C-alpha cells in the first residue's frame, strides 16, 4: 500500500485531495497542515519522513499571497524555495516520489500562444521567482518528480477569486475587475483528481507538466460567468492593469498548453465553465 504525504492539507488543493481520497482506496494518506508540519523546519520534515514509510509526497504547501510577497520576499523564499529544496532532499534520502504544484506565474506573459513546458521562463514578481527557484531545486536533486504548473486555482475551500466575487456581490451592485490579464480558471478538484491519477497510473514519465481547465478567460469574464450562473445582477466595470495597480505585476497572458499531460496520462480536461458550474453547485451544498 502506498503512503502519501500531503502538505498544505488545509488549503484548496489539500482539501480537494481529502474529499477525493475516498475514490482512491488502498492508499494510506497523511494530510498535514502548516500547524502540524512546518515545511520550513527541516528537522520536523526529516522526522516526518523517518517516522512514516512515505512513498509519495504531494506538496500543496506554498506562499501564495502574490502581492504580499513583494514586501515579504524572505518569507516567500523560505516556503516556496528553501522548504521545497528540503522536501526534495528528504524524498531522495527516503526514496519517495514528489509531486510539486507550481504556477503559471513563472512566465512573463509576453507570449501570444499557450505556454509549453519547454518555453523560456521569466517571472515578473517575487512570488513567481520563488516558485521557479523551487522548481529548479527539485530538478537539481531528484530524477523521480512531477512538477505541475497550474493557473487561477479556485474551489469551494479557502480563499480564492470565486468566493471573493460571491462575497462582494452580497454588498455591491457593481465591481471593477481587470480585463487585460488572460489565463484559465482551474477547479482545484479537477487538479486533485489528476494528481491521484498520476500516482495510481504508475507512470515513469517524470518531469514538468502543465494542467489547467480548458478554454481561456480574462478576470472579468471569469467574474461574469460566476454571476451568470448564480443569476446575480452585478454590473462589472472593465479596468486595465494600469488602472488597477497592485504591488506585484501579473503576466498579461498565462494560458497553459496541456498536450503533454493529456498524452502521457490519457486524461480528458473539462472546460473551465463546466467546472465552475460544479464548483458553485458544491459550494451551495
N, C-alpha and C positions, 0 to 999 in steps of 0.2 A: 504494500500500500504506500503510495506517495504521500509525503508530508510536505505541505506548502505553507511557508511563512508569508503572510500578507501584512506589509507595513502600511501605515495610514489607514487603519481599519475603520476609523470613524468618518473618513472623507467620502465624497461622492462615489468614487470607484470602489473603495473598500466596502461600503455598504451594499452596493450593487452585487459585488462578488459574494457577499454573505448571503444575500437572497438567492442567487443562482447556485450556490454551493449544494443546495438540496437536489438540483438536477444532475449533479455530477458526483454520485456517491463513490464509495471505495477510495476516497481521498481524505486524508487527515488534514484539516485546516487549522492553522494557528493565526488568528487575527490579533494584531497588536496596534493600539492607537499610540499617540505620542506620549501619553502619560505612562503607559505600560512598557513602552520601548522607545527611548530617545535615541534615534539613529545617529545623532551627533556624539553619542557616548560610545566610544569604541570598545570599552570594557563590557558594557551592557550588551552590545551586539555580539561580541565573542562568546559571552556566557549563554546567550540565547541559542546560538549555533551549537555550543558544546553540550547543552542540556537536552537538545532535541535532534533527532536524526532528520535533518531537513534536506529534502531532495530538490525543492524549488523555492525560489524567493520571488514574490511579485512586489516590486517596490512602487507602491502608490503614494508614499510619503513625499511631500515636496513643499517648498516655499512658493506659493502661487500668487501672492499679493503683488501683482506686476508693478503698480505704482509705488507701493511702499518699499519695494526692493531698491528703488533709486536712492532712498535715504537710509536703507539698511543693507548695504552691499555685503558686509561681512556675514550677517545672519543668513542672507540668501545663499552665499557661497558655502557656508557651513553645512546647510541642509542639502542643497542641490548639487554640490560638487564634492566637498570633503567627505561627507557621510556616504555618498554614493561610492566613492573610492573604497571606503572601509567595508561597505557591504560586498563589493566585488572581491576584495581580499578575503573576506570570510567565505564567500562562495567558492573561491579557489582552494582555500585551506580545507574546507569540509566537503568538497566535491558536489556542490549544489549548482543547479542551473538558474540563471537570472532572467526574469522578465522585468524590464525597467520602462517606466512610462515617461516619455519626453514630449516635446511640444513643437507646433508649427512656428513658434516664435524664434526658433534658431535660424530662420531665414529672414532676409532683409525686405522681402515683399516687392522687389522690383521686377520679378518675372511676370509674364502675361499668361503663362500656361501652368497647369498644376505641377507642383514640385515633386520630383522623383527623389528616391533615397540617395542617389549618387550626385545630386545637384550641390553646387557650392553653397556653403552656409555663410551667414553674415549677420548675426543678431544685432539689433539696434537698441536694445535695452539691457539692463543688468540681469533681469530675470532670464531672458533668452541666452545671455552669455554664460550664466552659471549653469543652466540646463545643458548647453552644448559642452561645457567643460566636464560636466558629469558623464555625458556620453563618451567623451574621449578617455576618461579614466577607466571606464568599463572596457573599452576596446584595447587599452594597453595591458590590462590584467587578465582578461578572460577570452576564451575561444567559444565557450558554450553560453551564449547570451542572445536575448531578443530585446532590442530597443524598439519600442513602438511609439512613434510620434503621432500625436493626435491634436485635435483642434476644437476650440469653443465648446468645451465639455459642459454639459448640464444634466440635471436629473431632478428627481423629487427630494433629493437629500442635500444637506449642507448649503453653502451659498453659491449661487450661480445666476446667470442672466435671466433665465426663465422665471425663477422665483422672485427676483428683483422686480421684473416687469409686473408680475401679478400683485406684488406688494404696493408698488407705486400706483397701480390702477385703482386701488381702494380709495385713494385720496385725491387723485388728479384727473382732470379731463383731457389734458394734453401733456405730451412728453417730448423733449428734444433728444433725438438719437442720431448718432453718427451714421452717415450713408456712404462714405467713401473708403471703408475698410471691407474687403471681400474675403470670405472664407467659407467654412462649412460647419454649422452646428452639429455636435456629436452627442448622442444619447449615451450616457455612461453605462447603461445596462447592455447596450449593443457591444460596446468595447469590452465589458466584463465577460460576455459570452465568448467573444473571440479569444480572450486570454485563456479561459478554461479549455476552449477547443484546442489551442496550441499545445497545452500541457497533455491533454488526452491523445492528441494526434501522434505524439512520439516522433515528431519530425526532427531531422538534424539539419534543417535549412536555417542555420543560425544567422544573425546579422540584424541590420536595421530595416524596419518596416514602417509604412505609413498606414494609418487607419483613421478614417472619419466616416460619417454617413455620406451617402451620395448626394450630388447636387451642390449648388453654390448659393450664397446669400450675402447680403450686407446686414449690418446690425439692425438697421431699420426694417428690413424685410423680415428678419427673424422676429422682431417685435410685432410687426403687423400680423404675422401668422399666428402668434400666440393669442393676440386679441381677437383675431378672426375665429379661431377655434373656440375660444371662450365666450364669443359673442359680446365683447366689451367695446363700447363705443368711444374708444380713446383716440384723440387726434394725435398723430405723430408729425412732428416738425423735423424735417431733414436738416442736419447740420454737418459741416465738414470737420475733419480732424483739426484743421487750423482754427476753426471757430470754437471747438470743444477741446481746449488744450488740457492735457494730462501730464503728470510728472514724467511718465515713460512714453516714448514713442511706440506706436504699433505698426507692424507691417501692413501696407495698404492692400496686399494680395497674399494670401497664405493657403490657397486651396491645395490639397494634397492628392497626388496620384496614388491610387490604391491597387494598381495592376499586380504588383508583386505579391501582396498578401492574399489576393484573390486566387492567384495562380498556385501558390505553394500550399495553401490550406483549404482550397476548394470551398470558399465561403461566398455567400450572397450578401451584399450590403444593402440595407434598406435606405430609401430616400429620407432625407432629414425631416421632411414634412410628415411622412408616415410615422416616424419615430417620435416626433413631437406630439402627435395625437395620443400615442401610447403613454408617453410621459405625463401629459396633462390628465389623462384618464386615471393613471395610477396615483397621481398627486391628490385627486379628489377623494379617493377611497380611504 
